[in-house]
């Protein structure tokens, strides 16, 4: 795969970078300074170095909380970094811990991103830069990190082709956003973008869901039924959680990729597909039960979405974006204490950007109510892995797009007893996961069939088929066909709502 022009040569040592994670002047967040590519010393104080955004003039940190005398950052021949504190009263923290003496940071620690707290008001991330900063913004794909610059470059490269794209990345890392960006930049942008979570398809009806069915093809098929390929004709079909695709369907999808043809269930002739295919998974498909011939076809162009812990320098940019653009957060940055901001920047975020957004929403609501804020109080400690990659001895993934898929072992939450889950637990999990069954079940630590049983007994969650047609029409209109928002409004699982809306023949903008 072609490497973006902005990437540094592979045999070069990475540059040492500094990115402003948090600053009393919000416009400074995300600005960067590029340090030495080898051994060297940089001095950080109120007046230097100059931090820049692409195409903008540089500015020093400037704030009076920063000492005039420099904090020295010395990179040695082994890419370790020694930090010498300034002769001043400025409080200095390293990864959230107060330090009063010199510190040494090995290369691997810089790889994970080191958060420097300066004067109690400014946070700076010390990290490696493998791609020169540049402006190549794409909606929803925020970040100043090398990994995100390369992701955006690769999306632009592949968008104007018809190649199948395989998106790899952990849950919550933005695979859906990347798929929509590819579609939006392509010549197909004026045609449908149809998304489906493969884990939600009923195995016995998956073929009909994807390829359609003729009248009488199966019990209950009272009319001809178009499938998702037909719905996405001329546009893009996004198959999320492709690793959960039923085994019987995989050869059928392979045929579509090889010949462009498919046959609806019970039909007498083939149909030609004009849809572009994008797939995504958070699982390792190599060498497993997944059809390997199909995998070879799907990975014609691979983009890896990096985990948030592997691009720590982006956390401040994301945090500011959520605070400034989401109406429900009401620009409450001033209500968030620096200790809480520091904890956010130092956390490993196993749920990635999605989890960060949910925690921030809950935290700002609590702050507006005058409650004390601690990060642990907004994270379900019993359901999420609490050991960081460094503590567990797991080598961190750089997350550069186009790199071979890593075979990481996912840490799974322990299984829970259904009797121990309250209706509030179930409702919170559904809300936290955009009313998707798979994510909610993972958060609760139960199986999907178990969650279906709990949903059926829940007093406030409704089966999609029981919701009056006029109410569905009204909500679809209010939310411009966005089924995720409709599901939240109607309090029904989004997958079931998508199937119900499709069966009713109502128009919608996504799945």
N, C-alpha and C positions, 0 to 999 in steps of 0.2 A: 504494500500500500504506500502511496506517495506521502512523504512527510511534509507538513506545511512549511512554507518558506520561513516562517518566524521561528521555527524550532532551532535550537543550537545544535551544532554538530555532535553526533553521538559520542565521539572520543574526547570531547571537551568536558572539563569539570564544570559542574553547575555553578552559576553565580550565586553569591550570597545576597539575599534580598531582605528588605524591611518593608512591611506593609502596615499602615495605620489601621488598627482594628476598631479603636474607639477614641474619640476626641471631643472636647466640649464644643467644638465647631463641627457640626455634622458633615459639612461639605468636604472636610478633610479625610473622612473615612474612605479607605480604599486606595489612597495615594501611596506611592511606592518609591523606595530608593534602591538602586542597584549597586551592590557592593562588589568586592573583589572576586575574580574568578579563580584565584589561587591564594597563596599566602598574602596576608596584608592586614592592616589595621584600619578601622574606621572609628571615629569619635562621634558620639551622639549626645548633643546638648540642646539647649534652647534655640541656638542659632544655626546649627548644622547637624546633619546634612540636609539637603533640599529634597523634599518628597514631591513627586509629580504624578499627575494623571496624564495619560497619553494626549499629546498635543497641547498641554497646558504648562504654564510657567511653574517652576519649583518654589516651594515654600518650606521653611524650617518648621519644626513643631511649634515654636513660638510661645506656647502658653507658659504663664509664670510658674506653674507647678513643676516645670522642667528646670533642672539645675543649669546654671551657667557653665560650671565645670563639667567636663565630658565624662560620660560612661564609655569605657573603651571596649571595643569588640574586636578581638584578635583571632584571625583564622590561621591555623597552622597547616603544615604540609600533609597531614592526615585528614584534613577537612573537619577537624574538631575546632571548637570555638571557645576561647577563654573570655570571660566577662570580668572586667575590673570596675568596681564601683567608684563613682565620683566622690571627691572629698566635699560632701555637702550633706544637707539634711533631707534631701529628696528620698522618699521611701521607694524601694525597688523590690518588685516581686518577680519571680521566675516560675511560670506555670502555676500561678495562684499562691505560691509560697513566698513569704517575706524572706529576703536574704540580706545579710549584713557583712558578707565577706565575698571574696572572689569566687567565681563558679566556673566549672569547665563542662562544656556540652559536647558530647561525641557526635560524629556525623549522623548516626541513626536518630538521635534526638532532634537534630535540626530537620531531618526528613519528616518527622511527625509534626513539625511546627512548634516553635517555642514562643510562649506568650510572655512578653516583658511588660510588667505594670510599672508605670513611672509617675511618681508624685500623687498617686491615688486618683488620677483623673484621665490618664492617657494609657492606652494599651497598644502595643506594637508587636507584630508577629515577625519572628526571625525564621527564615525558611530558605529553601533552595529555589532558584529560578532556572527553569529549563527552556523557557520560551520568552523571547523579548516582549515586554508589554506592548500592547497595541489596542486600538479601539476596533472591535469587530462584534458589536452588540447584536444579540438576538433576543426577542421577547421571551421572558421567563427563564433564560439560561444565564443567570447572573454569576459574576465572579471575575476577579482579577488574577487568579492563579494561572500558572502555565497550563495545567490540565484543562481548565475550562476554555482558555484561548484556543487550544488545539481541538477540543470538542466542537467549538463553534466553527473553526476552519473546516473540519471534516464534514460537518453538516452542510456547509456551503458547497463543498466539493461534490458531494453525492446528490444534493437536492435536484440538480438539473439532469440527472441520469434517470434511467428506469431500473437500476440495479436493486435487487432485494437488499434490505439493510437489517442487520441483527444488532440490537442494542443490548448491551450487557451492563449490569449494575445492580447494586443492592436495592431492596425496597426503599422507596422514598427518595431515590437519588435523581429522579427527573426523567425517566425513560419516556413517559407519556408526553412530557413537554418537548423532548427532543424529537419525537415522532411527529408531533404537530408542527414543529419548526421546519422539518424536512418537507412536509406537505405544503406548508405556507410559502416556502421559497421555490417550489417546483412549478412546472407548467400546468400541473393538475390542481393548483390552488383554487380554481373556480369550480371544481367538482367535489363530490362528497369526501369527507374524511370519516371513515367508519371504524370505530374501535370496539374490541370485544376482549374480555378477560377469559382466556381459554379454561381457566379453573372453574368458571361458572356454568359451562355448557354441560347439559345432560348427555352422558356418554351415548345413550341409545338414540338421541336425536341430534347429535353433533353434526353429522353429515348433512342433515336437512337444514340445520342452522347456517352452515357455511355455504353449501352448494344449492340449497333450495330443494323443493320436492314437487312432483306432479300430483295432481288430484288423485286420491286413493292410494298413494304410495305407502301409507301406514295408517293405522287406526286413528281416526280423528282428523286426517288430512282431507277435509271436505272441499277444499279449493286449492288451486295451484299456489304454491308458496315460494316467493323469491328468497334466495339466500343472501348472506352477507357479501359474497363476491358480486352478485348482481346489484346489491344496494350500493357498493363502492365503485361501480362501473365508471371508468374514466378518471377515478380519483385514487384514493389510498385506503387500503385495508390494513389496519394495525391490529395484530394478534399479540396481545400482552400475555405474559405467563405461558409462553409457547411450550415450556417444559412440561406443562400439565395437559397438553393436547392428548386425547385418547389415542392409543396405539393404532386402532383400526383406521383412523383418519389420516395418519401420517403419510401412507403411500398415496392417498388421494391428493394431498397437498403437494407431494413431490411431483405428481403428474402435471399439476397446474404449472409448477415452476419449469418443468422440462418442455412441455408442449403448449402451454397457455390455454389448455382445454380442461373442462370439467363436465361431469354429467350430473344433473339434478337427480335426486333419489326418485326412482320409478320412471324417469324420462326415457324416451326412445332414441334421443340424439344428444350429442355433445353441444356445449356452448363454449364460446370463446371468451376468455377473461381479458378485460382491458384495465384491470386494477393493478396498482403498484403495491407490493407487499412489504410491510415493515413488521418485524417481530421483536420481541423483547423477553428477557428472562433474568432472574436473579440466581439461577441454578447453573451448575456445571453440567453441560450436555455431552461433553466429549467422553467417549468410551463407556457410556451407560446404556440404559435400555432405549434411549431415544434413537430413532432411525438415523444412522450416521450418514447415509446418502442424502437424506433431507437436510441434515445439518450442513453438509458441504454446500448445498444450494443456498441455504439461508445466509451463510456467512460470506456471501460475495463481497460485502462491505461491512466491516465490524466497527462499531463505535462503543467504547467503554465509558460509561458515566462514572466518574470517580466518587468514592464515598466522601462524605463531608469531613470526616476526620483526616482524610488525605489531602485536603485543601483548606486547612484551618485558616489560612489567610483570607478566605472568602466569607468567614462567618460575620464579620462586622458589616460588610456590604449587604448581606442577606438580612441581617437584623435591622439595619436602617431601612431597607426596602419595605419590609413587613410593617414597620412602625409608621412609615410615611404614606403607604399606598392602600392599606387595608382599612376600610371605614370602621370595622369593629374594634380596631386597636386605638383609634382616635388620637394618633400622634402622642402617645403617652410616654415617650422616651424619658422625659424629665422625671417620671414617677419610678423609674427603674434604678435602684441603687447600684453603685459601681461594683460592689461585691457580687451582685447578681449578674451583671454584665460580664465580669471576669469569669464567673463560674460557667456561663454560657460559652464563652470563647475557649475555655479549657476542657469542656466536656467532649467525649468521643462521639456522641450522637449516633447510636446504632440504628435509629430510625431515619437518619439523614435529614434532608431539608424539610420533609413533611412533618417529622417529629418536632423539629425546631419551630416550625410555624404553629403547631398545635400548642406546644408548651408556652410560646410567647403569648398566644391569645389568652390562655388561662391565666398567665402571670399578670398581664395588664388588667384583666378583669379584677383579679385579686387586689392589685395595687390601687385601682380606682375605688375599691371598697375599704381601703385603709388597712389591708392585711399585710403582715410581714411576709417578705418574699425569700424563699430558699429554693434553689433549683430542685433539690431532692423531693420537695413537697409536690412538684408538678410532674414527676416522672414515676411511673408505676414500677417501683423498685422490685417488686416480686415477679414482674413479667419480662423485664429487660435485662440483658447481660450487663453485669456491673464491673467486669474486669476489662480494662483497656487492652488494646493490642500490645502495648509495651509491657504491661504487667503480666500478660499471659505468655509472653515470649513469641508472639506471632509477628512475623515480618510484615510491616505495613506495605500496602499496595500503592504505587505511585499514582496509578489511575490514568496514565496517559492513554488517550484514545488510540485505537488501532493496535494496542499491544495484545499479546496472546492472553486468552482468558486464564485467570488464576483459579486454582482449585482450592479455595478457602473452605474450611470447615465451619459452617454456620453454627453459632451458639443458639440453641432453641430454648424457649421458655419452658419451665416445667409444666406438665399437665395438671389441670386443676380439677377439683371435684365440682360437679355441676351444682350440688346443694350449697356450695359456699359462695356462689355468685348471686348478687342481688340484681333486681331490675335496673337499678342505677348503674351498676357495673356494665351491664349489657348495653344500655343506652349510650353511655360514655364511649364504649369501644366502637359502636357503630358511628357515632358522631366524629370520633377521632380518625376514622378510616374511610371517610367520605361515603358511608353507608355501603361499603363493600364487605361481603361475607368473609373473604379470605383473610384480609388484614385484621378484621375484628376478631376472628377466631384465633389468629396468631397472638394478638395482644392479650386475649383472655387466657391463652394457654389451653385451649380445647380444640376438638376436631370440628370441621365444618358441619357434619351431620348433627353433632351435639348442639351447635349454635342454632341450626335450623329449628330444633325442638324447642330451644329456649325462646326463640323469636315467635314461634307459634303460640307460646303461652304468655308472651309479654302483653301487659294490658295497654301499652301505648304504641306498640309497633304493629302496623297493619299489613296484611297480605296485599300485594298489588292488585290481585283480581277482585278484592272486596271494595276497592275505592271507587266511588261513583265516577262515571265517565265524564260528566261535566266538570267535576273537581279536577280530574287529570288534565282536561283541555285547558282549564283556567290556569293551572300551575305551569303547564308547558308554555303557555303564552306569556305569563309573568316572567319566566326565566329564559325566554328565547330558545326553548328546546334543550337547554343544558340539563341533562338527566341527573347529573350529580347533585345539582342544586335542587332539582325537582324532588329527588329522593329524600333529601334532608327536610324539605318542606312538607312532604307527604308522610314522612316517617315510615319509609318502606325500603327494603334492600334495593340498591340501584340495579343489580343484575336482573332481578325479577321484574322490576319496573321496565327495563329496556325490552325484555321479551314480551311483556304485556302490551307495551306501546306498539311494538312491531306487529303483534298479532291483531291489534285494533286498527292497524293501518294509519296511525297518526304520525305526523311528521315530527322529527326531532333532529337536533344538530350534532349529537354525539351519542356515545353509549355509556 
